[in-house]
Amino acid sequence: LVGSKTAFGIDNIKITTDTLKEDLHTGLVNTKVTSNIINNNTSTSVNMKYTVKFKGEVIHTLNSVVTLSQGNNNIVDTIQIPNPKLWDEYQGNLYYMIIEIISNEEVIYSTTIRYGYRYFEFTHDRGFFLNGRNIKLKGVCMHHDLGCIGASVNKSAIQRQVRILKDMGCNAIRLTHNPSSSIYLNVCAVLKLERTYTLPFLGIPFFPMILQLARRNRIY
């Protein structure tokens, strides 16, 4: 098995919109993409191409030429997206960002990230706000297993479970005690439900695992 000598690190792409609330008033939302690229070649110049799609339509592209040194490289680019549709309660507006590393006009590595635009806050006196609207969280606690099916991940069973919860009025799920799969988080994102994690205190030796879990799930 031979892979590319230049690739993204595991769970090392982060998309953030720190000024989303303010940017919505201007019509252009600054979408910051931070990635870690592992280059096992000598120092080389590559083209980073970002393609953003919404409902199958390309809405923005950006090309950025960067020089990669040997080893780990942190790359930061900002893409301005015009008037994005917000991910909201029961409105799962999701975008797809295709990130390609191009060398000598050849795509040597590519990955696709699914993400949404939203902003939220918790207040001590008025509760939870999503995209500026006060929302009551009507949620349940769910373990990582699927009843008689067991703990093995089954996407169709998760979809059925989440749809039943949504039909009964649930708009939030707290995933408890054991880390759930990214498939569960993806299903919640598509079916427009909020989700949170609860992790037991495992002690300092398990901190790297918890950190990796946080990195994997930050895109949600």
DAMO-V713425 format. One record per residue. N is the residue number from 1. RES is the residue in three letters. SS is DSSP state (H for helix, E for strand, C for the rest). OMEGA is omega in degrees with one decimal (NA if undefined). Layout:
N RES SS OMEGA
N RES SS OMEGA
This chain:
1 LEU C -179.1
2 VAL C 178.9
3 GLY C 178.5
4 SER C 177.5
5 LYS C 177.0
6 THR E -174.2
7 ALA E 174.2
8 PHE E 175.1
9 GLY E -178.8
10 ILE E 178.3
11 ASP E -174.8
12 ASN E 172.7
13 ILE E -178.2
14 LYS E 176.9
15 ILE E -178.2
16 THR E 177.7
17 THR C -173.0
18 ASP C -177.4
19 THR C -175.5
20 LEU H -176.1
21 LYS H -180.0
22 GLU H -176.5
23 ASP H -179.1
24 LEU C 179.4
25 HIS C -178.9
26 THR C -178.9
27 GLY C 177.5
28 LEU E -177.3
29 VAL E 177.3
30 ASN E -179.4
31 THR E -175.1
32 LYS E -179.9
33 VAL E 177.8
34 THR E -178.1
35 SER E 175.2
36 ASN E -178.2
37 ILE E 177.9
38 ILE E -179.1
39 ASN E 179.4
40 ASN C 173.4
41 ASN C 170.6
42 THR C -179.4
43 SER C -175.8
44 THR E 178.2
45 SER E -179.5
46 VAL E 175.5
47 ASN E 173.9
48 MET E -179.8
49 LYS E 179.1
50 TYR E 177.2
51 THR E -178.6
52 VAL E 180.0
53 LYS E 173.6
54 PHE E -177.0
55 LYS C 175.0
56 GLY C -177.3
57 GLU E 176.8
58 VAL E -178.6
59 ILE E 178.4
60 HIS E 173.0
61 THR E 177.8
62 LEU E 175.0
63 ASN E -177.9
64 SER E 179.3
65 VAL E -179.5
66 VAL E 175.3
67 THR E -178.9
68 LEU E 172.8
69 SER C 178.8
70 GLN C -177.8
71 GLY E -177.2
72 ASN E 179.2
73 ASN E 175.7
74 ASN E -177.2
75 ILE E 178.7
76 VAL E 175.7
77 ASP E 178.8
78 THR E 179.9
79 ILE E 178.6
80 GLN E -177.7
81 ILE E -178.2
82 PRO E 172.7
83 ASN C -179.2
84 PRO C 173.5
85 LYS C -175.3
86 LEU E 168.1
87 TRP C -173.6
88 ASP E 177.7
89 GLU C -179.8
90 TYR C 175.9
91 GLN E -173.6
92 GLY C 178.3
93 ASN C -176.0
94 LEU C 178.1
95 TYR E 177.0
96 TYR E 176.3
97 MET E 177.2
98 ILE E -179.4
99 ILE E -177.6
100 GLU E 170.8
101 ILE E -174.5
102 ILE E 177.7
103 SER E -178.8
104 ASN C 177.5
105 GLU C 178.1
106 GLU E 177.2
107 VAL E -177.6
108 ILE E 175.8
109 TYR E -178.7
110 SER E 175.3
111 THR E -179.7
112 THR E -179.9
113 ILE E 174.8
114 ARG E -176.2
115 TYR E 179.1
116 GLY C 178.5
117 TYR E 176.6
118 ARG C 171.2
119 TYR C -175.6
120 PHE E 176.0
121 GLU E 172.1
122 PHE E 177.0
123 THR E -176.4
124 HIS C -175.3
125 ASP C -177.0
126 ARG C 175.2
127 GLY E -171.0
128 PHE E 177.3
129 PHE E 176.2
130 LEU E -177.5
131 ASN C 176.5
132 GLY C -179.3
133 ARG E 176.3
134 ASN E -176.7
135 ILE E 173.3
136 LYS C 179.5
137 LEU C 178.1
138 LYS C -169.9
139 GLY E 178.5
140 VAL E 172.9
141 CYS E -179.7
142 MET E 173.0
143 HIS C -175.5
144 HIS C -175.2
145 ASP C -176.7
146 LEU C 177.1
147 GLY H -175.8
148 CYS H 177.9
149 ILE H 179.2
150 GLY C -173.8
151 ALA C 178.3
152 SER C -176.0
153 VAL C 177.5
154 ASN C -171.9
155 LYS H -178.2
156 SER H 178.0
157 ALA H 176.9
158 ILE H 178.8
159 GLN H 178.7
160 ARG H -178.6
161 GLN H -177.5
162 VAL H 178.5
163 ARG H 178.5
164 ILE H 178.6
165 LEU H 179.8
166 LYS H -179.5
167 ASP H 179.9
168 MET C 174.4
169 GLY C -179.2
170 CYS C 175.2
171 ASN C 179.6
172 ALA E 178.5
173 ILE E 174.1
174 ARG E -179.2
175 LEU E -165.9
176 THR E 164.1
177 HIS E -179.3
178 ASN C -179.2
179 PRO C 176.6
180 SER C -178.3
181 SER C 176.2
182 SER H 177.5
183 ILE H 178.8
184 TYR H 179.6
185 LEU H 177.4
186 ASN H 179.6
187 VAL H 178.7
188 CYS H 179.5
189 ALA H -178.9
190 VAL H -177.2
191 LEU C 169.1
192 LYS C 175.9
193 LEU C 172.6
194 GLU E 177.1
195 ARG E 177.8
196 THR E 179.2
197 TYR E 166.8
198 THR E -179.2
199 LEU E 175.5
200 PRO C 176.4
201 PHE C -174.8
202 LEU C -179.7
203 GLY C -175.8
204 ILE H -179.4
205 PRO H -177.5
206 PHE H -177.6
207 PHE H 178.1
208 PRO H 178.7
209 MET H 179.7
210 ILE H 178.7
211 LEU H 178.2
212 GLN H 178.1
213 LEU H 179.0
214 ALA H 178.5
215 ARG H -179.7
216 ARG H -171.8
217 ASN H -174.3
218 ARG C -179.5
219 ILE C -179.4
220 TYR C NA
